[in-house]
Amino acid sequence: MTEDSRIERVEGSDLSGRIGRLSRRDLLRLGLAGGAASLLSACGWKGGKLGRSAFAAAGDLNDWAGEHLWLSPTRPAPTYALSERTPEPAFPAYFISRPAPVLEDPAAWSLELGGLIAKPQRLTLAMIQSLPRITYTVKHHCVEGWSAIGTWTGVPFSMIAALAEPLPGARFLRFDSFDKNYYNGFDLKSAAHPQTILAYAFNDRLLTPQRGAPLRLYSPVKLGYKMTKYLTRITWTAERPGGYWEDRGYPWFGGI
């Protein structure tokens, strides 16, 4: 989900007041990861000298700390009552394309599963919606520094992985979209988190184009830009993929 101040804001008020202060994105890019550096030697950091640019080195540190220190494969993100949901006009929606990308023929859409898996296949939206689903109301965190609460419904990613049967060499995932080639990657542990889903509904209704229709990745333990909308393909890979914003210097792990 793209969350850059240069991208069109579809819903909600503008992010005034950011001038003259560091945003959450600035802190992430500078690697101010809550004291993680002081824990590295005790926790087995073997990154060696940080010999590249300061931003690249800070990103590596943040990614390592996020994956090895903070991510729990079992600890869920907090959930909220429906009465605590943010009014939809105040819940921003982001995308690269202008206007929001819309499928010319929604009935022809399918999700392609490929890469290092035993069972490459295509799943229609009806097939995905027929699988067991979960619904939760959680807080969405944007790298710009704002948060909002909403309800998401979808299929646990672990069920999609079970259909695909990843091969032993698979270590990462790449998620591609039809939003101007937007993409990013996940590690397998993040994808296996019980709250990582492929979502097709928001606030009790099917996704709209502004929210990523017909299908999007969602995980409340990640920052918004990691949650690829407008999904078209999931690829299991041996090498870590980049990402639309990650290739521009943002932390790859993107956890909270």
Stockholm file with secondary structure:
# STOCKHOLM 1.0

chainA/1-256         MTEDSRIERVEGSDLSGRIGRLSRRDLLRLGLAGGAASLLSACGWKGGKLGRSAFAAAGDLNDWAGEHLWLSPTRPAPTYALSERTPEPAFPAYFISRPAPVLEDPAAWSLELGGLIAKPQRLTLAMIQSLPRITYTVKHHCVEGWSAIGTWTGVPFSMIAALAEPLPGARFLRFDSFDKNYYNGFDLKSAAHPQTILAYAFNDRLLTPQRGAPLRLYSPVKLGYKMTKYLTRITWTAERPGGYWEDRGYPWFGGI
#=GR chainA/1-256 SS CCCCTTSCCCSSCCCTTCTTSCCHHHHHHHTCCTTGGGGHHHHTCCCCCCCSCHHHHHHHHHHHHIIIIICCSSCCCCBCCGGGCCCGGGSCCCCSSSSCCCCSCGGGCCEEEEESBSCCEEECHHHHHTSCCEEEEEEEECTTSCEEEEEEEEEEHHHHHHHHCBCTTCCEEEEEESSTTCEEEEEHHHHTSTTCEEEEEETTEECCGGGTTTCEEECTTBCGGGSCCSEEEEEEESSCCCCTTGGGTCCSSCBC
#=GC SS_cons         CCCCTTSCCCSSCCCTTCTTSCCHHHHHHHTCCTTGGGGHHHHTCCCCCCCSCHHHHHHHHHHHHIIIIICCSSCCCCBCCGGGCCCGGGSCCCCSSSSCCCCSCGGGCCEEEEESBSCCEEECHHHHHTSCCEEEEEEEECTTSCEEEEEEEEEEHHHHHHHHCBCTTCCEEEEEESSTTCEEEEEHHHHTSTTCEEEEEETTEECCGGGTTTCEEECTTBCGGGSCCSEEEEEEESSCCCCTTGGGTCCSSCBC
//
